[in-house]
Amino acid sequence: MMHQKSILFFILLFYFGCNNNSQAPPPPYPRVTLSASESSIEVDNNVMLYVNVANMQNIVAISFEIMYDHSIIEIVMESGDLSYDQFTSDNFGPVVYSNEGVLSFVKGANNFDGEIFSVTIKSLQVGTTNVTLDKVNLIKEDGTDVSKNDFLVLKNIEITVIAP
């Protein structure tokens, strides 16, 4: 009897784990990547951080957070500063908010491709920090989300600060 319950449990687990009614987008998959002008930098110097996107067909909005160790590097903005470029009928943002190791970003547009954002990073002290994408949300034209389960590809970076 116990053996039959175990088999039934695994069958149900398999069924519910594989029963996915949503369709994954066909390749190529949406990509959000971070890159830096340099991966190693001396203390008190600056480096550029870039956010690039690709394969964003039918995407009308994007939001994400960039996480980093704020004792090693800082985003060159006023802490807690909220900035935005534009609000028009077809586009909004980007809206950027930075505070203690987190940079939040949101933008809406009819077309996303290539570099969508760049910011200056200043090195503070010797060390290494991961600079990672978190809470990435892509909104399709029909209002639905693209999630990591839909084969969203993310690429993070690492920045090393060295002594001068």
Backbone as CSV, one residue per row, in Angstrom:
resi,resn,N_x,N_y,N_z,CA_x,CA_y,CA_z,C_x,C_y,C_z
1,MET,0.828,-1.193,0.000,0.000,0.000,0.000,0.879,1.267,0.000
2,MET,1.929,1.275,0.818,2.822,2.426,0.874,3.530,2.622,-0.456
3,HIS,3.910,1.543,-1.100,4.579,1.598,-2.397,3.657,2.219,-3.456
4,GLN,2.368,1.883,-3.425,1.408,2.428,-4.389,1.210,3.933,-4.179
5,LYS,1.222,4.372,-2.909,1.083,5.805,-2.622,2.296,6.567,-3.142
6,SER,3.476,5.989,-3.005,4.694,6.636,-3.501,4.660,6.774,-5.011
7,ILE,4.218,5.691,-5.687,4.128,5.744,-7.153,3.110,6.788,-7.582
8,LEU,1.958,6.830,-6.921,0.921,7.813,-7.254,1.447,9.238,-7.018
9,PHE,2.167,9.448,-5.924,2.740,10.754,-5.625,3.672,11.204,-6.745
10,PHE,4.589,10.336,-7.179,5.540,10.701,-8.229,4.855,10.914,-9.582
11,ILE,3.809,10.172,-9.869,3.061,10.378,-11.118,2.398,11.758,-11.091
12,LEU,1.765,12.106,-9.969,1.121,13.420,-9.860,2.162,14.542,-9.914
13,LEU,3.282,14.336,-9.229,4.352,15.332,-9.265,4.847,15.542,-10.686
14,PHE,5.060,14.473,-11.416,5.508,14.561,-12.803,4.458,15.255,-13.662
15,TYR,3.189,14.890,-13.510,2.111,15.472,-14.312,2.019,16.981,-14.084
16,PHE,1.968,17.407,-12.817,1.825,18.828,-12.548,3.097,19.596,-12.875
17,GLY,4.252,18.964,-12.759,5.506,19.612,-13.112,5.657,19.800,-14.608
18,CYS,5.069,18.929,-15.404,5.210,19.000,-16.858,4.024,19.638,-17.539
19,ASN,2.929,19.819,-16.850,1.732,20.370,-17.457,1.837,21.884,-17.474
20,ASN,2.402,22.425,-18.551,2.613,23.860,-18.684,1.802,24.339,-19.873
21,ASN,0.776,25.133,-19.602,-0.114,25.585,-20.674,0.459,26.749,-21.467
22,SER,1.467,27.445,-20.921,2.017,28.580,-21.655,3.062,28.104,-22.648
23,GLN,3.181,28.840,-23.716,4.139,28.526,-24.760,5.386,29.360,-24.568
24,ALA,6.546,28.726,-24.579,7.804,29.454,-24.522,8.034,30.126,-25.870
25,PRO,8.666,31.284,-25.867,8.937,31.929,-27.149,9.929,31.093,-27.946
26,PRO,9.846,31.166,-29.253,10.818,30.425,-30.062,12.190,31.081,-29.964
27,PRO,13.253,30.302,-30.161,14.593,30.912,-30.173,14.674,31.922,-31.303
28,PRO,15.472,32.934,-31.228,16.383,33.256,-30.134,15.623,33.837,-28.946
29,TYR,16.115,33.540,-27.744,15.442,33.930,-26.519,15.798,35.357,-26.113
30,PRO,14.875,36.058,-25.434,15.173,37.415,-24.954,16.399,37.402,-24.043
31,ARG,17.266,38.416,-24.215,18.506,38.513,-23.436,18.611,39.888,-22.796
32,VAL,19.041,39.899,-21.541,19.382,41.134,-20.835,20.780,40.895,-20.282
33,THR,21.746,41.737,-20.682,23.136,41.500,-20.288,23.764,42.761,-19.705
34,LEU,24.650,42.531,-18.754,25.472,43.594,-18.197,26.866,43.470,-18.776
35,SER,27.507,44.604,-19.008,28.911,44.611,-19.408,29.536,45.881,-18.840
36,ALA,30.861,45.866,-18.739,31.581,47.027,-18.215,32.722,47.360,-19.155
37,SER,33.094,48.642,-19.187,34.202,49.049,-20.046,35.506,48.415,-19.581
38,GLU,35.607,48.082,-18.294,36.754,47.369,-17.739,36.243,46.495,-16.593
39,SER,36.848,45.320,-16.424,36.439,44.456,-15.315,37.346,44.621,-14.100
40,SER,38.484,45.290,-14.272,39.410,45.560,-13.183,39.715,47.054,-13.198
41,ILE,39.653,47.668,-12.031,39.789,49.123,-11.940,40.513,49.483,-10.647
42,GLU,41.308,50.542,-10.683,41.989,51.008,-9.479,41.037,51.816,-8.601
43,VAL,41.344,51.869,-7.308,40.557,52.641,-6.347,40.475,54.097,-6.811
44,ASP,39.317,54.705,-6.635,39.022,56.099,-6.991,39.004,56.362,-8.490
45,ASN,38.797,55.348,-9.290,38.625,55.520,-10.728,37.200,55.147,-11.123
46,ASN,36.851,55.452,-12.368,35.508,55.180,-12.864,35.523,54.155,-13.976
47,VAL,34.420,53.460,-14.125,34.195,52.505,-15.196,32.734,52.657,-15.631
48,MET,32.456,52.386,-16.884,31.084,52.464,-17.381,30.419,51.091,-17.293
49,LEU,29.186,51.072,-16.845,28.360,49.864,-16.809,27.282,50.021,-17.867
50,TYR,27.113,48.982,-18.695,26.139,49.010,-19.788,25.103,47.910,-19.602
51,VAL,23.864,48.227,-19.943,22.797,47.234,-19.987,22.359,47.126,-21.435
52,ASN,22.460,45.917,-21.978,22.072,45.650,-23.360,20.957,44.627,-23.394
53,VAL,20.090,44.756,-24.388,19.020,43.784,-24.591,19.045,43.325,-26.044
54,ALA,18.557,42.119,-26.255,18.460,41.563,-27.604,17.268,40.618,-27.656
55,ASN,16.783,40.409,-28.852,15.674,39.470,-29.099,14.421,39.849,-28.316
56,MET,14.071,41.110,-28.360,12.952,41.643,-27.587,11.714,41.904,-28.445
57,GLN,11.420,41.021,-29.355,10.241,41.194,-30.190,8.983,41.200,-29.312
58,ASN,8.089,42.126,-29.595,6.797,42.262,-28.915,6.914,42.644,-27.440
59,ILE,8.041,43.211,-27.025,8.221,43.671,-25.646,7.989,45.180,-25.615
60,VAL,7.152,45.641,-24.668,6.841,47.065,-24.580,7.320,47.720,-23.291
61,ALA,7.771,46.922,-22.310,8.276,47.501,-21.063,9.271,46.546,-20.427
62,ILE,10.238,47.136,-19.722,11.244,46.367,-18.999,11.507,47.042,-17.663
63,SER,11.712,46.220,-16.648,12.163,46.738,-15.359,13.128,45.721,-14.759
64,PHE,14.068,46.206,-13.961,15.020,45.317,-13.304,15.715,46.075,-12.189
65,GLU,16.436,45.317,-11.365,17.325,45.887,-10.370,18.732,45.391,-10.666
66,ILE,19.713,46.251,-10.415,21.117,45.866,-10.485,21.627,45.890,-9.052
67,MET,22.148,44.742,-8.609,22.629,44.592,-7.237,24.160,44.580,-7.242
68,TYR,24.767,45.210,-6.229,26.225,45.262,-6.130,26.605,45.570,-4.686
69,ASP,27.876,45.329,-4.335,28.383,45.626,-2.998,28.748,47.106,-2.950
70,HIS,27.943,47.895,-2.260,28.144,49.346,-2.242,29.305,49.786,-1.356
71,SER,29.968,48.852,-0.685,31.187,49.225,0.033,32.406,49.182,-0.896
72,ILE,32.279,48.496,-2.050,33.386,48.371,-3.006,33.229,49.331,-4.183
73,ILE,32.013,49.468,-4.692,31.740,50.394,-5.802,30.478,51.184,-5.500
74,GLU,30.327,52.290,-6.214,29.090,53.058,-6.096,28.647,53.524,-7.477
75,ILE,27.355,53.661,-7.639,26.785,54.247,-8.843,26.900,55.767,-8.689
76,VAL,27.388,56.444,-9.711,27.588,57.887,-9.629,26.254,58.582,-9.894
77,MET,25.462,58.635,-8.842,24.193,59.364,-8.788,24.042,59.780,-7.337
78,GLU,23.205,60.744,-7.100,22.892,61.067,-5.710,22.147,59.870,-5.124
79,SER,22.499,59.468,-3.922,21.827,58.345,-3.275,20.339,58.649,-3.141
80,GLY,19.543,57.721,-3.580,18.108,57.919,-3.521,17.569,58.841,-4.589
81,ASP,18.427,59.247,-5.523,18.029,60.171,-6.578,17.115,59.461,-7.574
82,LEU,16.069,60.104,-7.962,15.152,59.588,-8.971,15.321,60.438,-10.212
83,SER,15.636,59.798,-11.333,15.801,60.567,-12.562,14.971,59.931,-13.665
84,TYR,14.550,60.736,-14.613,13.840,60.218,-15.777,14.129,61.113,-16.961
85,ASP,14.027,60.515,-18.155,14.330,61.261,-19.372,13.090,61.823,-20.051
86,GLN,12.075,60.982,-20.218,10.940,61.433,-21.018,9.674,60.656,-20.699
87,PHE,8.562,61.287,-20.947,7.260,60.644,-20.891,6.484,61.143,-22.105
88,THR,6.274,60.271,-23.082,5.498,60.626,-24.262,4.398,59.592,-24.420
89,SER,3.608,59.714,-25.451,2.497,58.786,-25.642,2.972,57.364,-25.929
90,ASP,4.123,57.193,-26.590,4.596,55.858,-26.944,5.690,55.326,-26.027
91,ASN,6.398,56.194,-25.358,7.540,55.785,-24.540,7.466,56.423,-23.159
92,PHE,8.072,55.761,-22.193,8.272,56.402,-20.901,9.625,55.975,-20.351
93,GLY,10.212,56.889,-19.608,11.476,56.607,-18.957,12.665,56.754,-19.875
94,PRO,13.800,56.303,-19.434,13.895,55.432,-18.269,13.732,56.185,-16.951
95,VAL,13.225,55.479,-15.977,13.160,55.969,-14.612,14.181,55.162,-13.833
96,VAL,15.090,55.862,-13.138,16.195,55.208,-12.435,16.194,55.668,-10.988
97,TYR,16.358,54.716,-10.076,16.448,55.014,-8.653,17.624,54.227,-8.087
98,SER,18.508,54.895,-7.359,19.699,54.247,-6.814,19.782,54.474,-5.323
99,ASN,20.059,53.390,-4.576,20.183,53.513,-3.137,20.913,52.309,-2.557
100,GLU,22.098,52.513,-1.959,22.858,51.533,-1.191,22.881,50.127,-1.788
101,GLY,23.533,49.970,-2.919,23.732,48.652,-3.495,22.639,48.158,-4.417
102,VAL,21.651,48.991,-4.700,20.573,48.607,-5.608,20.275,49.774,-6.540
103,LEU,20.277,49.488,-7.837,19.838,50.470,-8.823,18.588,49.882,-9.472
104,SER,17.481,50.598,-9.385,16.214,50.161,-9.984,15.998,50.914,-11.283
105,PHE,15.463,50.228,-12.288,15.317,50.791,-13.626,13.989,50.331,-14.214
106,VAL,13.300,51.233,-14.905,12.086,50.871,-15.652,12.014,51.737,-16.904
107,LYS,11.581,51.130,-17.995,11.438,51.854,-19.255,10.374,51.167,-20.105
108,GLY,9.634,51.978,-20.843,8.667,51.460,-21.799,8.931,52.055,-23.163
109,ALA,8.796,51.250,-24.190,9.041,51.724,-25.556,8.428,50.747,-26.536
110,ASN,8.348,51.173,-27.785,7.846,50.286,-28.836,8.918,49.348,-29.355
111,ASN,10.184,49.680,-29.117,11.262,48.868,-29.663,12.443,48.867,-28.705
112,PHE,12.867,47.685,-28.288,14.055,47.532,-27.450,15.076,46.742,-28.239
113,ASP,16.267,47.293,-28.358,17.349,46.557,-28.999,18.655,47.278,-28.717
114,GLY,19.678,46.526,-28.342,20.985,47.112,-28.095,21.095,47.686,-26.699
115,GLU,21.915,48.729,-26.577,22.144,49.350,-25.275,20.929,50.188,-24.884
116,ILE,20.363,49.890,-23.707,19.209,50.668,-23.241,19.540,51.562,-22.058
117,PHE,20.736,51.350,-21.468,21.087,52.140,-20.298,22.584,52.029,-20.048
118,SER,23.183,53.117,-19.577,24.570,53.082,-19.126,24.701,54.028,-17.943
119,VAL,25.650,53.706,-17.082,25.852,54.514,-15.888,27.323,54.394,-15.479
120,THR,27.815,55.430,-14.817,29.195,55.431,-14.339,29.265,54.798,-12.951
121,ILE,30.271,53.931,-12.786,30.551,53.313,-11.492,31.877,53.862,-10.990
122,LYS,31.929,54.234,-9.726,33.170,54.696,-9.099,33.642,53.617,-8.129
123,SER,34.950,53.321,-8.160,35.518,52.332,-7.245,35.841,53.006,-5.918
124,LEU,35.534,52.318,-4.811,35.714,52.895,-3.486,36.864,52.272,-2.708
125,GLN,36.950,50.932,-2.730,38.001,50.249,-1.975,38.333,48.926,-2.651
126,VAL,39.493,48.371,-2.305,39.958,47.115,-2.891,38.978,45.993,-2.556
127,GLY,38.656,45.193,-3.569,37.753,44.050,-3.386,37.130,43.662,-4.703
128,THR,36.304,42.648,-4.649,35.588,42.172,-5.837,34.105,42.115,-5.520
129,THR,33.298,42.543,-6.460,31.852,42.487,-6.287,31.194,41.919,-7.533
130,ASN,30.174,41.125,-7.313,29.313,40.698,-8.415,28.334,41.825,-8.684
131,VAL,28.107,42.096,-9.937,27.107,43.065,-10.349,26.056,42.234,-11.080
132,THR,24.881,42.112,-10.464,23.905,41.142,-10.945,22.553,41.769,-11.245
133,LEU,21.884,41.197,-12.210,20.514,41.571,-12.543,19.571,40.811,-11.618
134,ASP,18.557,41.495,-11.119,17.580,40.876,-10.233,16.208,41.454,-10.568
135,LYS,15.182,40.690,-10.282,13.795,41.123,-10.482,13.573,41.662,-11.890
136,VAL,14.065,40.935,-12.892,13.913,41.351,-14.279,12.490,41.035,-14.731
137,ASN,11.792,42.049,-15.233,10.432,41.887,-15.739,10.349,42.458,-17.144
138,LEU,9.862,41.655,-18.062,9.590,42.093,-19.428,8.101,41.953,-19.659
139,ILE,7.485,42.982,-20.219,6.052,42.959,-20.476,5.833,42.906,-21.986
140,LYS,5.060,41.916,-22.426,4.735,41.757,-23.847,3.612,42.726,-24.240
141,GLU,3.417,42.879,-25.541,2.360,43.763,-26.059,0.982,43.401,-25.528
142,ASP,0.741,42.111,-25.280,-0.571,41.685,-24.788,-0.718,41.835,-23.277
143,GLY,0.308,42.406,-22.613,0.246,42.653,-21.181,0.764,41.520,-20.308
144,THR,1.175,40.408,-20.895,1.693,39.294,-20.110,3.184,39.450,-19.881
145,ASP,3.671,38.773,-18.854,5.088,38.821,-18.493,5.878,37.759,-19.238
146,VAL,7.152,38.063,-19.476,8.128,37.060,-19.890,8.934,36.760,-18.638
147,SER,9.040,35.506,-18.266,9.771,35.162,-17.045,10.986,34.314,-17.374
148,LYS,11.785,34.036,-16.350,12.938,33.159,-16.536,12.484,31.794,-17.053
149,ASN,11.293,31.395,-16.679,10.761,30.116,-17.162,10.478,30.145,-18.662
150,ASP,10.382,31.341,-19.231,10.167,31.491,-20.668,11.493,31.643,-21.406
151,PHE,12.557,31.118,-20.825,13.877,31.106,-21.447,14.487,32.491,-21.568
152,LEU,14.223,33.360,-20.608,14.875,34.655,-20.533,16.328,34.423,-20.150
153,VAL,17.265,34.999,-20.909,18.696,34.817,-20.669,19.245,36.083,-20.014
154,LEU,19.906,35.917,-18.861,20.511,37.024,-18.132,22.021,36.810,-18.057
155,LYS,22.796,37.894,-18.149,24.248,37.797,-18.019,24.722,38.860,-17.037
156,ASN,25.375,38.402,-15.962,25.900,39.282,-14.929,27.399,39.451,-15.120
157,ILE,28.007,40.341,-14.330,29.458,40.563,-14.414,30.061,40.625,-13.019
158,GLU,31.390,40.657,-12.976,32.142,40.819,-11.756,33.128,41.962,-11.966
159,ILE,33.251,42.824,-10.972,34.202,43.932,-11.053,35.171,43.825,-9.888
160,THR,36.455,43.922,-10.209,37.521,43.851,-9.203,38.166,45.221,-9.070
161,VAL,38.273,45.699,-7.835,38.936,46.967,-7.555,40.303,46.645,-6.948
162,ILE,41.338,47.238,-7.544,42.722,46.976,-7.099,43.345,48.251,-6.546
163,ALA,44.429,48.074,-5.792,45.140,49.222,-5.231,45.827,49.998,-6.341
164,PRO,45.923,51.321,-6.188,46.586,52.138,-7.216,48.083,51.881,-7.270
